[in-house]
Structures are given as C-alpha cells and as structure tokens.
Amino acid sequence: MLLQNYCSNLKIYVYRISEDYYKASTAVKLYKLKVATRVGDPRKLRGKFIVLDPFSQKVISKDDISYNLNGILVVDRSWNKILEKGGEVFPFKFGVRRRLPIFIASNPINYGIAYKLSSAEALAAALIILGCIERAKEILSYFKWGENFFSLNSKLIIDYVKASNEKDVLEIEEEFIKDIQGR
C-alpha cells in the first residue's frame, strides 16, 4: 500500500529543450495530456527529484525511494544534439542524477536500439524500476507502440522489478549485455 501511494504521488516533470520536431515529441504529448508537467526552469522545482541523465555514473534503483522523492524530471531533447555536445544533457547541477539501465527502444525512430529511448519510454522505464508498473503502463498507453515496449523488454522488466538495489540492477544489466554479445 505504501508503494502504491508513493507511485501515485510521484510527479512527472518535463524540461523541453526545443531541438527536435515538436509534433513527434513524446514528452510534449504527455504534458498536453496532463500526464506530465512542463517546467520552464527546473531550478525552481521544489523538493527532491530524479533527473534522468543518460551519462550519470549512478543507475536508478529502488535505493532512490529512500530519498523521499517528489518526482522525476526528463529532459526532452534530441539524442543527436546530446551526442554532438559530448554527453551534456543540460548544464544545471541539481536533482538526484540517475541513468537508466539497458532497455530496448520501441519507438518508431529508434526501434530496437538499446538505451536510445524516447522521453516517454525513459519515464516508463524509471517508473518500472521504482516499482510503479501501473504508472509506467499509463504513460505508454498513449502511444501506438507503447505496449511493444513491454514485449521487447519483458525479461528485463521482470528482473528489474525484483531488483532491490543498485547492485542488483547493475548485475541484471551486465548479464543482459553479456547474453546479447554472446549471440
């Protein structure tokens, strides 16, 4: 029951850096549907929150629940621009920075590519790891390809849900990478 309350109270924030096609942005769709809140200046957010940062050294895990988090912030920007700029998601230094472990993208632009998730997929992945499966399903239910995310990542999702800490998540990620490299 406590996890259910935690999950339903967890706020979803979007900080949009307009580098990609507005109409194709999954984050834009989420805040238009009022599933997420768009923020103009993330430094003004109150409380503790996770910033999804694909270049963070630490991976998101259930350990992060102990921070008594108020929400999750996704930075909506172009993967190509991030890579051009050497991996800087955005210059602000605040929030609890976490990267996601390996997931396979189901969005039409990066279908089948590991780690290259849309903003909606990234939020859903973070929620899955924190144990908020229903919130993750809700977020992806707004996209035609959303259900496919769960199919492509079914084994990973089962394992990540069981993971109780960062060490477990990293072991699952490492094992999955070894499996796909061994094929």
C-alpha positions in Angstrom: 0.0 0.0 0.0 2.9 2.4 0.8 4.4 1.8 -2.6 1.1 2.4 -4.3 0.7 5.8 -2.5 4.3 6.6 -3.4 3.7 5.8 -7.1 0.5 7.8 -7.4 2.0 10.8 -5.7 5.2 10.8 -7.7 5.2 13.9 -10.0 6.4 13.7 -13.6 8.2 16.7 -15.0 9.4 17.6 -18.5 12.0 20.2 -19.3 11.9 20.7 -23.0 14.9 21.9 -25.0 13.4 22.5 -28.4 15.9 20.7 -30.6 13.6 18.2 -32.3 10.3 18.1 -34.1 7.6 19.3 -31.7 4.8 17.1 -33.0 6.9 13.9 -32.7 8.0 14.6 -29.1 6.6 12.1 -26.7 7.1 14.5 -23.8 5.0 17.2 -25.5 2.2 14.7 -25.8 2.5 13.7 -22.2 2.2 17.3 -20.9 -0.6 18.1 -23.4 -2.5 15.2 -21.9 -1.6 16.5 -18.4 0.2 13.3 -17.5 3.4 15.3 -17.0 4.0 18.9 -16.0 6.2 21.1 -18.2 8.7 23.2 -16.3 10.3 26.3 -17.7 13.2 26.5 -15.2 13.9 23.2 -13.4 15.9 25.0 -10.8 12.6 26.3 -9.4 11.3 22.8 -8.7 10.6 22.2 -5.0 11.7 19.1 -3.2 13.9 16.2 -4.2 13.6 14.7 -7.7 15.4 12.4 -10.0 16.9 13.9 -13.1 17.1 11.2 -15.9 20.6 11.7 -17.2 21.9 9.0 -19.6 25.5 9.9 -18.7 25.2 9.7 -14.9 27.5 7.3 -13.2 24.7 6.0 -10.9 21.8 3.9 -12.1 18.3 4.4 -10.9 17.1 1.7 -8.4 14.7 1.2 -5.5 17.5 2.7 -3.3 16.4 6.0 -4.7 13.0 5.7 -2.9 14.7 6.4 0.4 15.4 10.0 -0.9 11.7 10.7 -0.3 11.5 11.9 -3.9 8.8 14.3 -5.1 9.2 13.4 -8.8 11.1 12.5 -11.9 12.4 15.1 -14.4 13.0 14.1 -18.0 15.0 16.5 -20.2 13.3 16.4 -23.6 15.9 17.0 -26.3 17.4 15.4 -29.4 19.7 12.4 -28.9 21.8 13.7 -31.9 22.4 17.0 -30.2 23.3 15.4 -26.9 25.9 13.2 -28.6 27.2 16.2 -30.6 27.8 18.1 -27.3 29.7 15.3 -25.7 27.0 14.0 -23.5 25.9 17.0 -21.6 22.2 16.7 -21.0 21.8 20.2 -19.6 24.2 22.5 -17.7 22.2 22.7 -14.4 23.7 20.8 -11.5 20.8 19.9 -9.2 18.5 17.0 -8.5 19.4 13.3 -8.0 21.1 12.4 -11.3 20.4 8.9 -12.4 20.8 6.9 -15.7 18.6 4.1 -16.8 20.0 0.6 -17.2 19.6 -1.1 -20.5 16.2 -1.1 -22.1 15.4 -1.6 -25.8 13.5 1.3 -27.6 10.1 0.5 -29.1 9.5 4.0 -30.5 9.5 4.1 -34.3 12.5 6.4 -34.6 15.0 4.3 -32.6 13.2 0.9 -32.6 15.3 -1.9 -31.4 18.2 0.3 -30.2 19.4 -0.2 -26.7 19.4 2.8 -24.4 18.1 5.3 -27.1 14.6 5.7 -25.5 12.1 8.4 -26.1 11.2 10.7 -23.2 8.0 8.6 -22.6 9.9 5.3 -22.6 12.6 6.8 -20.3 9.9 7.9 -17.8 8.2 4.5 -18.0 11.5 2.7 -17.5 12.3 4.8 -14.4 8.8 4.1 -13.0 9.2 0.3 -13.7 12.5 0.2 -11.7 11.0 2.1 -8.8 8.1 -0.4 -8.8 5.5 1.8 -10.3 4.3 -0.5 -13.0 0.8 0.9 -13.4 2.1 4.4 -13.8 4.5 3.1 -16.5 1.7 1.4 -18.3 -0.4 4.5 -18.2 2.4 6.7 -19.7 3.0 4.3 -22.6 -0.7 3.6 -23.2 -0.9 7.0 -25.1 1.4 5.7 -27.9 0.6 3.1 -30.5 3.9 1.4 -29.9 3.7 1.7 -26.1 2.6 -1.9 -25.5 5.5 -3.1 -27.6 7.9 -1.6 -25.1 6.7 -4.2 -22.5 7.1 -7.0 -25.1 10.6 -6.1 -26.2 11.8 -5.7 -22.6 9.7 -8.4 -20.9 12.6 -10.3 -19.4 14.4 -7.2 -18.3 11.2 -5.8 -16.7 10.6 -9.0 -14.7 14.2 -8.9 -13.4 14.3 -5.1 -12.7 11.1 -5.3 -10.7 12.7 -7.9 -8.5 15.9 -5.9 -8.1 16.1 -4.4 -4.6 19.1 -2.1 -5.0 21.5 -0.5 -7.5 23.9 -3.5 -7.3 21.1 -5.8 -8.4 20.1 -3.5 -11.3 23.7 -3.3 -12.5 24.1 -7.1 -12.4 20.9 -7.6 -14.4 22.2 -5.0 -17.0 25.6 -6.7 -17.2 24.1 -10.2 -17.6 21.8 -9.0 -20.4 24.7 -7.3 -22.2 26.8 -10.5 -21.9 23.8 -12.5 -23.3 23.3 -10.3 -26.4 27.0 -10.1 -27.1 27.3 -13.9 -26.9 24.8 -14.4 -29.7 
